[in-house]
Amino acid sequence: MKREVSTDDSTLIPRRDERDIFSAWKISFFGAIGLIIFLVIYKPNPYARILLFLPDGVLRTFQVTVFAILLALVIGLIAGLGRISKIKIINKIATIYVEVVRGIPLLVQIFYIYYALGRIVRIPDIASAIIAMSVCYGAYLAEIIRAGIQSIPLGQMEAALALGLSRRQAMRHIILPQTIKVILPPLGNEFIALLKDSSLVSILAVSDLLRRGREFAAHTFEYFETLTIVALVYLILTLFFSWLVGLMEARLNRNVR
Amino acid sequence: MSDNVKIRIEKATKVFNVYERKRTEPEEISVPRGHAAVPGRRTVASGVQAAVSGLQERRDRKKIRRSKLYALKNVSMNVNRGEVVLVIGPSGSGKSTLLRCINHLEELTDGSIWIDDICVTDPDTDIRKVREEAGMVFQSFNLFPHLDALSNIALAPIVVKGMPRPEANKRARMLLKRVGLEDKEHSYPGQLSGGQQQRVAIARALAMEPHVMLFDEPTSALDPEMIKEVLDVMLALTEEEGMTMVVVSHEMGFAKAAASRVVFMDEGEIVEVGSPDKLFNNPDEERTKRFLEHIL
């Protein structure tokens, strides 16, 4: 393998080597795909049937995840800005939200929104799944966003104010664009965790990937085969997400050293 | 106010509250009657003593003393139009604080500061007007790392003044040319040397067309060979435009070349004001002499 000497940061802190054909990501991703293909060809009887049964579930899982991410981002941004607000009451509300939601298991929250609140307002199962997930992950994202904003050196805000920008303009043009770069990796982690946690919504009769798998196995009792495929599909989905996050990271890093 | 005065500082005072835990001497502690205190001893043998020392710790925690630290103490001075005032002084003498108070990055506790007829310290004043009037350059440059040199300069006119982007870019290019960096418009701050970054920072401040420039130790973070390029830009600013400047710096060369007055500050007070020649070579005050001995 050809090695080059470079004097940029990567010699001090190794960065992911994109040119490596056998990167860890590629091994896992193509390994998982290869394993599924192999199983389907080798033993089409249960595996091909399982694979044909699952696409609806994949779609549902994807749908729940994407909507929950978008909603959680909005909630997280509002709560994260609230956490650094100078207005005491807003700050308190945001902090209480984060502390309370962070302290209750997601599964309990899902049950709570669907069954407990279901006695007051009837929320459709998919909607309550998405609401529960985004409320919960909004709290996690709020903390990440707050930490990201606070990691930007004070001098940036000072320089912006000294140029005549208002606090809001400085936030919008100077602080937040820099924050995005800092928080992208932890944000990506949360997205992947959210995707995995979306399997919890299968208890609400939302036929996501896991529930479709269990439905299939309930008829055929082929639990081993079904769950193997379900696990592999989850793996492929999460790896796809981490690839997406890596792509965004690379795009943001392109400009600055 | 005379027409000639650009910045007027009147009895500027800034106080920081310093909270520190007061050390309580063991003797001072009142111990419940019947128990003997063991002065200065924390090794606890019996339960009674444990209770006593616990008590003492609680007292310690409560005795937080608030003391006042004067960053600025009754500072009064005027800066005339077109004048270059150099502020020198040991670290912690309040020179940066004074500068930051002029464009209201920090608030005065007492006193007032005027730029022309705008009162900086009046809470009703639109601070943004003040900041358009006074540009500031920082010790650590504080360029925006996510924007290239051109956008760093063009951002404020676009956002604050609502200038159309092509016009702002055109003016930013002119400013870059003025600081000698016309070939660096697409470089990001991380790709520029310290001296180049500081020149972009000066151009960025100039983009808002200020009439006063405040320099907070503009060359302290630079390698020696880059100091000159920054000072040259500052020098050109005074010579070509007659810009009013307040500079916190210990650059003797710049002082002799450009400064009309040098102000020596110590412990939040102005100790001595004089021409660079007088103050550096033949200071009146003892404190000034002692300080100059250290830096020369």
Chai-1 contact restraints between the chains, C-beta under 6 A:
chainA,res_idxA,chainB,res_idxB,connection_type,confidence,min_distance_angstrom,max_distance_angstrom,comment,restraint_id
A,G155,B,S140,contact,1.0,0.0,6.0,A-B,restraint_1
A,G155,B,N142,contact,1.0,0.0,6.0,A-B,restraint_2
A,E158,B,L105,contact,1.0,0.0,6.0,A-B,restraint_3
A,A159,B,N142,contact,1.0,0.0,6.0,A-B,restraint_4
A,A162,B,N103,contact,1.0,0.0,6.0,A-B,restraint_5
A,A162,B,R131,contact,1.0,0.0,6.0,A-B,restraint_6
A,A162,B,M136,contact,1.0,0.0,6.0,A-B,restraint_7
A,L163,B,A156,contact,1.0,0.0,6.0,A-B,restraint_8
A,G164,B,R128,contact,1.0,0.0,6.0,A-B,restraint_9
A,G164,B,R131,contact,1.0,0.0,6.0,A-B,restraint_10
A,G164,B,E132,contact,1.0,0.0,6.0,A-B,restraint_11
A,G164,B,V160,contact,1.0,0.0,6.0,A-B,restraint_12
A,G164,B,M208,contact,1.0,0.0,6.0,A-B,restraint_13
A,L165,B,V159,contact,1.0,0.0,6.0,A-B,restraint_14
A,L165,B,V160,contact,1.0,0.0,6.0,A-B,restraint_15
A,Q169,B,V159,contact,1.0,0.0,6.0,A-B,restraint_16
A,H173,B,V159,contact,1.0,0.0,6.0,A-B,restraint_17
A,I174,B,F144,contact,1.0,0.0,6.0,A-B,restraint_18
A,P177,B,H146,contact,1.0,0.0,6.0,A-B,restraint_19
A,Q178,B,H146,contact,1.0,0.0,6.0,A-B,restraint_20
A,V256,B,P145,contact,1.0,0.0,6.0,A-B,restraint_21
A,V256,B,Y188,contact,1.0,0.0,6.0,A-B,restraint_22
A,V256,B,G190,contact,1.0,0.0,6.0,A-B,restraint_23
A,R257,B,G190,contact,1.0,0.0,6.0,A-B,restraint_24
